[in-house]
Amino acid sequence: MSAEAMPTGEPRPFVRNRADGHIIECNGRTAVIYAQTGPSTGASDDYWTVGQLISIQVDNARIVGLIFKVDLPETRWVSGSDQDVHVHVELVGQVNTDANDKLTFSSGIANYPHMGAIAHRIRATDLATIYTASLKNAVSIGHLSQNASIPALISIESLITRHFAVLGSTGVGKSSAVSLLLRKIIKQRPELRILILDPHNEFASAFPKNAISIDHNTFDMPYWLFKLEEFAEAVFRGRPVIAGEIDALRDLIPMAKEQFANSEQPVAPSLLKRDRDYTSMTADTPAPYRIADLIKLIDERIGQLEGKADRPVMKALKQRLQALIADPRYRFMFTAPTTMDTMRQTISHIFRIPANDKPICVFQLAGLPSEVVNSVASVLCRMAFDLAVSSDGTLKTLVVCEEAHRYIPANPDAGFLPTRQAIARIAKEGRKYGVYLGVITQRPGELDSTILSQCSTVFAMRLGNERDQEIIRGSITGASQSTVGFLSSIANREAIAFGEAVPTPMRMIFETIAPEDLPAANMTKKQELAKPDSQHLSLDSVLMRMRQLNAADGMAKDDTDSAFQTFESPLAAPKPQPEKIPWRSTEPVVRTEQSQPTVEGFRASDLIRTFRNDKT
């Protein structure tokens, strides 16, 4: 039944008639199509529009082109009559038909279109062939923007093993897209561990059944797991380091570790008497030691430096360490029992050994002191790589860095060097050992270009900055360069995906996620409850926490600054602190030797022993 013959009360169907155009120019990369639009053509008004794919018939193949510009040769529009238009397309590949009528897509072009070759909007079968034919074990993450009936498919194996990046401005749906990708990943690769560095504490609510969450209340990372540079970042609170104090730590920390390892043997009373070999451990070896032993060694050295120029340096270092221990914000480094080697429990918990159906660890960084966040990120990324190496690739881990420009900025003089080195090592060498990288940022222009170039799959969401668009343009190899022109105007949840995980660059829309599974869903609920007449907000608790943090900041600054002014005054013993609400809401888990977790044949204790030997 034609549209004209339908009853008046029924809706008229949308008819998209096919229109033909003809090639009038081709330079091997782009082509120009002459076509007509208007009442007599029978095609819809949006038939020739930017962002659509078209096909050009050449023998038994169809050349695929992407429309990136449409204009009028006479630059004049006449309403109600037919108009000549020029359609500019970028050539992206061709669809071939074999003897069995099977369709295949190739990104190369065998025969370029001749003058007068017929062009039209691409067929649905060709469109499906382009985005599905060459993928193995593909999963759907949404649908194509051009045709909602065709799924947007990616290869999970290529996505994770060659690293990936999600880029986009604030509010375009990056976090939702990442949570969707991670759900698809753990479904396809259940043996994979995922560590999320979450600076905004928003991903915990996105994986209620598949993840554990570690925040400043449930976080224990012993100070002896930090390398010297990482520990110094905490000691100096982001201020420039003092070379003399670093040299002293480099010399004394190995001695403290040796004392702990040989605590059953008598300790030499003087630092000048070295009856044992201290060279078996370094300041970077992940072996436990007591901070009290380190301070005692500093006191001994201070006593030996009476009247010497180095004495004030050692006294300043001692005060820095005492201020660090007293700061409640750093309690996560010192709450673990100093007389126990808790490395196995710490690594087992963070890296999910065993996973217990929760392979994701969301590491919430928002509650930690800002000056130590980079050190913590450095420790986690370094341990992920070292554990993969020590397990011969058996312990496979995906490290997801949200707000990655904080840790790996484009300026080589900015950021924290150990963190940059740890992430760069994963990006460059991690694939060999089974540790992979996911980068999320709203500022690709401020991200280290070398590390971004290691991400072989990119999901580029809306980006308005010209510098950011140039970076994406440089990342797309071959055809489809014109897709970058759409980045400033694509919708929320929409992205241009390109790289190893997709057969050819595609413009797609991510699946919709249930509201309760969205990142930061718990924050949204709290904000909805915080109405003007709501009683859920306690101003007293907010002010108390503000005062505690400000007092800690002031105490840390005063103690550190006074270290250079009170060299000769004796250090007062720390005052007893009043009983406070416990910072940890969970009791420490005591594991017996028989219940040690395994990773496909690896006992956790064996893994730690190998890891520690490698780092000695």
N, C-alpha and C positions, 0 to 999 in steps of 0.2 A: 504494500500500500504506500503510495507516495505521500509526502508531507502535506501536499495541497488537498488530498482526498480525506484526510483524517478529520474526525468530528472536532467541532470548535472547542469543546470542553476539555479535550485531552492535550497534554503537553506535546509540543512539536519536538521531534528528535533533532539533535545536533548532527548535521551532515558535513563531513569533511571530504569534499571531492578532491581528486588528485589533479594537480597542475604540473605541467612540464616547463622546464627551462632549457636553455642551450648554452653550451660553453662558448665564450667569445674570447677568453684569455686564459693562459696557463703558463706558469713559470717553473713548474716542478715542485714547488712548495705550497703555493696558493693558486686559486683559479677564480675567475669571474664568470658568473652565470647571468645571461639575459633572460628575464621572465616578465610576465605581465600579471597584474593584479587588478581586480575590478569586477563589476557586475557580470560581465560575459564569461569570465573564466570559471565560475562555479566553485572556486576554492575559497576556503575561509580566509578572513582577513589576516590571521596570524600564521598563514602557511609558510611564508618566508620571513622568519624572525631570528634574531640573534640567539645563539645557544642551541639551535636545532641541528640535528644531523641530517644530511642529505646523501643520496647516492647518485652516481653518474655511471651510466651503462657504457661499458667498453668491452666489446666481444662477449665472452661468457662470464665476465667478471663485473662487479659493481664497485667502483671507487667510492670510498666513504669520505665525506667532507664535513667539517664543522663550520657553521655560519658564524662569522665574527663581525660582519659589517653589512648593512643594507643601505643603499642610497638611490637617488633618482638621477638619471643622466642630465635632465634639464633643470633639476632643483626647483621644480614647480609642481604643486599638487592641484589636480582638478577634481572636485567632488562629483560623484555620480557617473564617472566615465573611467574607462580602462587607463591604466598607467604603466609605463615601462619602468622596470626596476633593475638595478644591478646588485647581484647577491655575491658577496665576497666570502670565499670558503677557504679553510685550511685543510689540506689533504692529510688524512691520518692513517689510511690503509685501504685494503680491499677485501671484499667477500668473494670467495671462489666457489664454484659448483663443480664437483667431480662427476665421474661417469655414473655413480649411483645416486646422483642428485643430493649428495650430502654437502652441507655448507660448512666452510671453514673460513676463518679470518686470519689475515696476515697484516702485520704492521708495515710491511714493505709494499711497494707498488711496482708491479711488473710492467704494465703498459699505461702510460699517461693518457688522459682523455684528449681526443682530437677536437678540432673546431666543429661546433654544431652537435657534439655529443649530448644526448638527452639526460637531464638531471631532474630529480624530484625528491620529495620527502622520503626518508628511508622506510623500508618495510619493517613490520614488527618482527618477522622471522630473522631478517638480517641483524636487527638491533639485538635480539636475544643471542644470536651467534657471536657477535662481537664480544659480549661480556660474560659468556659462559663456556665457550667451546674449548678454551685452552686451560681451564682451571681443573685441578684435581683435589678431591676432598674439600670442595668449596662449601661455604656457609653463607646464608643470606644475612645482611645487616640492615637491610632497608629496601628501597626500590629506586629505579632511575628517575631523575627529575623529568625527563622527556616522556616517559611512559610508565605509569604507576603499576602496570600489570607485569612488568619485567623486574625481577629481583636484582638487587645490587649484591653481587657475590664476591667474596674474597677468599684467598687461600690462607688459612690459619697458620699452616707450617711456614710459608714464606713470610707471613706477617711478623712472627715472633723471632724466627731464626736469623733474620736479617735486620732486626730492629725496626721500630716505627716511630712516627711523630704525629701528634695532633696539634694543629696550630689554628688560632682564631682569637678574635677580640673578646673582651669580656661580655658575657651574656648571650653568646651565640649557641651555647650548648656543648661546650668542650667536655665538661665533666660528665654529662649524660652520655655523650658518645664514648668516652673512655670506659665508663661502667658497662655499657652495652658490649664493647669489644672484649672486655675482661670476662664477661659472662660467656661469650662465645668461645673464648680461649680455654677456660677451665672445663667447659663441656667437651671440647675436642681433645684437650691435653690434661686429663685429671691428675697426672703425675707431676705436673709443673707447679713449682712454688712461686707465689707472686708477692713481692714486697713493694708496698706503695708508700712513698714519702709524701705525706699529706700535710702541707703547711697550713691548711684552712680547716682541718678536722671535719671534712664533709663526706668522705668516702665510706666511713664506718656504717652509715645507715643504708648504703647502697647494696651491701652484701650481708644481710642479717643472718643468713644460713651458711655462708661459705667463708666467713672471715672472722678473725679475732682482731680486736682493736687494742692498741697500746698507747696510752696517753701519759701525761706527766704524773698521774696518780698511780699508775700500775707499771711504771717504767723503771727497770733496774739495768744499768749498764756500768759495770765496774770500771773504775778509773784506769785499771791496769790493762784494759783492752785497748786503750788509746795509744797510738804511736806518739812519739815525743812531740812532733809538730802539732798533733791534735790535742794533746794534753796541755801544751803551752798556750794554745788558743783559749782554753778554758782558764788557765792560770792568769793570763794577762788581760782577759775580758775584752778582746778585740783591740787592745792598745798595742802600739809597737813593742816588739819583744826586746829584751835586754840580752845582748850576746853573752855577757858573763854569766847571767843566771841560767840561760839555756845550756851553756857548757857545763855548769855545775849539775844540772839535772841529767845531762847525758852521761856524766861520770858516776853520779850517786844512785840513780835508779837501778842500774844493773847490780850494784852492791846490795840494795834493799831486796831485790829479787833473789839473789843468792842467799841472803840471810833467811828469807822465807823458805826457800827450797831446802836449806840445811838447818832448819830451826832446832833440830834435835842436837846439833853440834854446837859447842861454845863459839861465840862470836869474838873475833879478835878485838881487843879493847881499843886499838888505835887504828886510824886510817892509814898511818904510815907503815904498819906491819901488814903486808899482804901475804899471808901464809897460804891462801888458796887462790885458785885461778878464777878470775872474774870475767874472763873472755868468753865463757860459754853462753852468756846472755848479753843482750844489748838493751838499750832503752826502748826499742821497738818490739821486742819479743813479747807476745801475749801471754805472759806468766804473772801470777799474782804476787803482790808484795803489800806490806803494811805501810800506810801513809805515816804512821807513828815512827816506824823504822827510818823512813826517809827524813823526817824532821830531826830525828836523833842524829843521823849522819850529818845533817847540816849543822847541828849544834856542835858536834865534834870538830867539824872543819872551822867553824867560827872560833872555837877555842884555840885552834892551831894558828889562826891568822891574826892574833893579837898585835895591833899596831900596824897592820899591813893594809894596803889600799883595797884589797878584795873583801875585807871584812864587811863593809856596808852593803856590798852586793849580796852577800850570803844572808845578812839579816833581813834585807828587803825580800829575798826569795822566801825566807821562812814566814814572814808576815803575809805574803801573798797566798801561800799554801793554807795558813790558818784562816785567812779570810774566806778562801774558797770552801773549806770544810764547814765553816759557820754559816754560809749563805744557804738558806732553805731551798732556793731555786735549784741548787746543784745537788740536792740530796739524792737524786737518782744515781749519782756516781758513787755515793758512799754508804748507802743503806745496806747493801749486801754484806754479809758477815766477812770481815777482813781475814778471818782465819780459815776460810774455805775457798777452794777453787770452784767457782760457780760458772765456769765458762760453758760447760756442757749444758747446764740448765738454761743459760741465757740464749745460746745458739739454738738449742732445741725448741725453745718457745718462739723466737723471732722467725726462724726459718722453717717452722712447721715440720719437725722431725719427731714423731710421725705427724702426718697432716690431720688425721682424725676428722676427715670430711670437711676440714676448713683450711684449704691450701693458701688462703690469702691472709696476709698480715698487713693491716692498715696502721702505719706508724704516724701517729698524730704529733706534729711538731709545734703546734701553736702554743702549747703551754710551757715550752722550754724557753730558757733565756735566749734572746736573739743572738747573743755573741757566741753561743755554743752550738747553735743549730747546724752550722756548716761542719763542725767537728763531728757531730753525731752522724750526719749524712755521709761524711767521709768514712767513718768506722763501718757503717752498714754496707756501703757499696764495696769497700775494700774486702770486708768479710765475705760478701756474696761471691766475689771473684775467687778469693783464696779457698773457700770451701769447695767451689766447683773444681778447681785445680786439684785440691787434695783428695777429692772423691773420684778423680779420673772422669769427670763429666757425669757421674751418676746423680748427683744432686743438682738438678736443673732449676734455675731461678730466673724469673723475669722481674727486673727492677724498674718500677714506674716512677718517674720524677715529675711531679706536678710543680708548676712554676719553675721550670728547669733553668731559666735565665738567672735565677738567684745563685745557682751552684756552678754553672758553666757559662759565665758571661763572655761576650765577644771581646771585651777588653782584657788582654792577657794579664794586665796589672791589677785587675779588679777580682773580687771573689777570694776564695780560700784555695790556695794551690793544691793541697792534698786532696780536697774534694774534686777539683777539676781533674787531677791525675787519676783518681779512682774511677770516675765516670768515663773518662777517656779510655782507660784500659778496658773497661767493659765494651765500649763502642768499637774499639779496634781489634781486640783479641777475644772477646767473650764468646763469640760464636763457636770457636774451636773447643771450648770447654763446657758449653751448655749454660752460659749465663747471658741473658739478653736484656735489651734496654728499650724502654718506652719513654718518649719525651713529650711533655705537654707544656705549652707556653702560649701566652698571648702576645709575646714580643719576639718573634723570630729574628728581628733585626738586632736584638741585644743578646742573641744566643751564639755560642761558639760555632762558627761555620764549619769547622772541621768535624765536630761531633755530629752536627745536623746532617752533614753529607754522608755519614755512616748509616743514617736511617733510610733504608731502601724503600720504605712505604710511607707516604705522607698523606694525611687527611687535612686538606687546607679548607678551613671554614672562613667566614667573612673576615676580611682584613682590609681596613681602609687606608693604612699607611703605605705610602709609595715605596719606602725602603723595604718593608715586609713583602710587598708584592714582587719586587725585584728579586728577592731571595727565592721565592717560589718559582719565578720564571727561570732562574738559573738552575733550579733543581729538576725541572721537567726536561727530559732529553727527547730529541726528535720532534715529532709533530705535537699538536695540541698546545702549542705555546699560547695561542689566543685565549685559552681557558682562563688564564690569569686575569684577563680583563673583566671577568665576571666576579672576582673575589670581593669587590667593594659593594656588591648589591645582592648577593645570594641571601636566601632566607635563613632564619634560625633552623638548626638541625640539618641544614643542607651543607654539603661539602663537595669539593673536587678531590677525588682520590686518584693517586697515581703511584706507580712503583712496582715492586716485585710481586705484591699480593694481588694485583689486578692486571688483567691482560692488556688493557689500554686505559688511559685517563678517562674517568667517568664522573659525570655530575650526578650526585645521588642525594637521597634524603634518608637519614637514619630512622630506624624503627622507633615507635613511641614506647616509652617506658612507663610502667605503672607509677602513679604519684608516690606511693609508699616505698618504692625502690629507687627513687631519684637520689642523687647525692645531696647531702645537707637536708634531707627530709625531716630529720629531728629538729634542726634549727628552724625550719619553716613552721613546724608545729608550735615551738616555743614562742616564735614571734607572733603567731596568730593568737596565742593565749595572752600575750602581753598587751592587753587592751587598757585604755585609761581607767576603767573601773575594775580591772583584774587584781586579784590578791596573790597571784602567782609570783610576782616580782618582789623580792626582798631587798630593799635598798641597803639595809644594815649589812647583809652578807656581801653585797657588791662593794660597799665602802671598806669593809674589813679586808677583802682580798686586795683592793687597790692599795691600802695602807701597808699590807704585808709586802707587796711587790715593791712599792716605793721605798719602804724601810730597808729592804734587802739591797736595792740599788744604791741608796745612800750609804749603807754600811760598807758595801763592797768598795765604793769610791773612796770613802774616808779612810778605811783601813789600808787601801793600796797606796793612796797618796801620802799618808803619814809614814809609810815605810821608809821614805827617803828623808824624813825629818826627825825621827826618834831613834837614831841608830844606837845611842848610848843608854837609852832608858830601858830598863828591864821589861820584858813582855809579860803582861799580866796573864794569869791563867784564865781560860775561858769561863765565864760565869755560867752557873747551871741554868738551863733553859726551863721555863715552866712547861708543864705537860700540855701538849697540843693535840688537836685532832689528828689521828694518823694520816699520813700522806698516801699510804697504800691501802686500797680497799680490798685487796685480795691477800690471803695468806700465802707465804712461800710454799711451793710444792716440793715435798721431799720425795725423791725417787730412789729406790733401791737399785742395787747393781743388776738384779735380775730383770728389772723393768726398763732397762735402757732402750731407747727407741732405735730402730734400724732404718736404713735407707737402702732397700734393695740389696741386702747382703752386708751393708756397712753398719757396724755398731757405732753409736754416737761417740763413745769413748775412743774407739780406734780412729774415727774421723778427726776428732780433736787432737789426738796425739800426732797424727800425720800433719795436720794443719800447723801445729805448734812447732814441730821439727822443721817444717819448710820455712817458717818465719824466723828461726833462730839464727 
